[in-house]
Amino acid sequence: MIGLSLEGKVAIVTGASGGLGRAICLKLAEAGCAGVVVGYRSNEGRAEAVAAEVRERGADALTVSADVGDEEAVQGLVAAARERFGRIDILVNNAGSCPIGTFDDTPVEDLDLAYRSILRSTFLCTKHVVPVMREGGDGRIVNVSSTSGVTGGTMGPAYGPVKAAVVAMTKYSAKTLTKDGIRVNCVAPGYIDTEMYYEANPDLDVRARRIADIPLGRIAQPEEVADVVLYLVSDLSGYVVGETVLVAGGRTT
């Protein structure tokens, strides 16, 4: 039997009101999750719309507003998930931002934003979800990095370096949490057909050059990245630990 069923599992997805987060939530619901926590920072309307789609797919959904760069907010997110569902089996650290620029025009505040929304949030969510997973004796964590975290990227001096730190945190987490039955892996997407991509690449010529670098000749659909996340939280990836899976259409080859 193919081990893709997540029947009875409860998942937290951060940054879930955006394009990739939404796709991940829906894939988890379609795979049988009993509950999906739709974590978001400020866009309540979009988060509630994602929750409605999750429910249409047969899973219960809970929306929780939380700045996941803030420890108290993360504690509240985890507490809300536990109160509603009684367990947490899956965590997808997807929240983040994409400040762009060069050393000449990137303010230090952009680096601080990338650090807080990407790395600090991954650390805090992992820190506070792990005790709940330990109680259940099992857990799956997927961190969302980027090809920029592997290659350095071209988005600027804030984004790629912080995404690289997510890869390192994934490796550390795997080394220390596997003994508790918690598997940690990372997905590193390339360009994805989401609002963030178009906001970061408003110039049509820049977009054309980026696509020209992709052997597949197109950017990814959010669902294609969500499929890899689904694989990493399922039993199909039972011997995959501490890895970073590139989902880039061949761009890094």
N, C-alpha and C positions, 0 to 999 in steps of 0.2 A: 504494500500500500504506500502510495506517495505521501510523505510526511509534510504536507502543506496546510493541514488543518490547524487553526489556532483556537479551536472550540474551547470556550470557557475562559480564555485569557483576557487580561485587562491591560491596556496600553495607554501610556502617556506620550503624546506627540507635542513638542514645543514648536512655536512658529507655525501653528497649524491653520491659521487663517489665510496663509499665502498659497501660491500655486503648488509647490512641492509638498508642503505640509498637508494640504487638502488631499492630494493624490495618495499620500501615505495613509492618511486616516481611512480613506475609502477602501484601499487595498486590504487593510487590517480588518475592516468590517466584513468585507466580502469573503475573507479567509476564515471567518467564524468567531472573531473576538466577541466576547460577551459585552465588553465595555471599552469605549475609547474616550480618553480625556483630551479634549481639543484645547490645548494651551495657546493663549494669544496675549498680546500686550495691550492693544488699544482698539482694534477694529472689531467691535462686538457684533456688528451686523454680519460681517463675513464669517466670523466664527460660528455664529448661530446657524448660518446657512450651511456650513460644513457639517455641523452637528445634525441638522435635519437630513442631509444626504446620508450620513452614517446610519441614522435610524431607519431610513428607507431600505438599507441593506441588511437590516436585521439585528444590529447591535445597539445597545444603549449608548448614549453620548452625554458627556458632561462638559460644558464650556467653563473654563477658569481663566480669568484675566490675571496675569502675573508678569512682572518684569523679572525675567529669570536671571538677570544679572544681580539681583538683590536677594540675599540669603533668606530674609524673613518672608519675602514673597514666594520663594521656592518652597519653603517649609509649609506655607499655606496651600500651595498647589498640591503637594504630596498628601497633606492632611485631608484635603477635599477629596482627592481620588480614593484614599483609603476609607474615608467615612462612607462614600457612596458605594464602593465596590468591594471593600474588605481585603483587597489584594492589589499588587502591581506586578505584572509579569514581564512587561516590555516597556522600555524607554527609548524613544527616538529623540536625540538631541539635535533638533533641526533649526532652532532659532538662530538668527544672525542678521547681519547687515553687510553691505558691500560698498564701503567708501572707496572712491576711485581718485586717482591723481598721480603725481610724481613727487619726488623729494622736494622739488621746487615749490609746489603749491599744496602739499598735504599738511594741514595743521596737526599738531600733536593730539588734538581732540578727536580727530578721525581714528587715530591709532587706539586711543582710549575707548572709543565707541566699539570698534571691532573687537578689542579684547573683552569688553564687558558683555557684548551681545553674543559672542561666539565661544570664546575659551572659558571665561568665568562662568557663563551659564552652563556649559558642559560639565565643568567641575562641580558646581553647586547641585545641579540636578542629579548627577551621579552620586554624589556624597549622601544626599538625603533619600534617594530611592533605594540604594543598596541595602540599608537595614531592613526595609520591608521585603525585598527580594530574598534576603538571607532567611527571614522567618519562613518563607515558603519553600526554601531549599532549591530555588531555581530562578533564572532570570535571563533576559536577553537585552543587551544595550547596543544600539547602533548610533554612532556619532556621524554627523554629516560634515565632511571636510569639503575639499574641492581639488580639481586638478592643479589649481594655483598653489595648493598646499604641498604638492609634490614637485612641481616645476618652478615655483616662484611666481609664475603667472605674469600678467601684464596689466593688472588692474591697479597696481600701486603698492607702496611700501607698507600699507596697513593690512590689506586683506590676505594676501598670500602667506606672509609670515605667521599670522594668527591661525590660519587654516592648517599650516604645517604643525603648529603646536597641538592641534586637535589630533593629528595622526600620532604624535608622541604620547599624548594622554591616552589614546586608545591602546597603545602597546603597554604602557604602564598598568592600565586598568586590567588588561588581559592577564598580565603576569601575576597580579595580586588578587584578582576576584574569581578566577576560574576554579580555584579550590573550593569556593563557596557555591559552585553550581551556576555561576553567572558568566555567560559568554559575552564578550565585548568585541565588536568589530566596527569597521568604519567604511563608509561609502564616499567616494570622491567623484562627484559629477563634473562634467565639463559644462558647456553652455546648455541651458535649459529654457524651453519656451515658457517663460514666466514673466511677470511684470518686472521683476528685478533685473532680468537680462536686458530688457528694452530700456529701462531707466539707466542702466550702466553703460549701454551702447546705443545712444540715440542717433549716432551718425550712420547713415546707410552704407557708406563706403567701408567703415570699420566693420560693420556686420558682414559685409561681403567678404572682406579679408579673413575674418574669423571662420566663416563657413568654408572658404577655400582651403583652410588648414585641416579640415575634418575629412578623412577618407570616405566616410559615409555620405558626405555632402549636405548635411543638415544638422541642426541642433536637436537635442533630445526633447521628447515629450515628457512631462512630469511623471506620467504613468510608467515610463520605461525605467526611470530611476527608482520609483516606488516598488517596482517588481524586484529589484535587487535588494532593497530593504526587506521586503517580504521574505525573500530567500534567506537572508541573514538572521531573521528572527524565527525561522521555522526549523524543524528537525532535519530538513534536507542539508543544512549547513552544520550538522552536529560536530564535525571535526575541523571547523573553520574558527580559529581563535586569534584575535589580535591582528587581523589582516585589514588592509585598505584596498577595497575593490574599486578600480577605476571604471567609470561609466562615461566614456568620452567619445564614442564613435570612432576610435582609433587615433584621435588627435595627438596622443602622447607617444605613439609608436615611432 
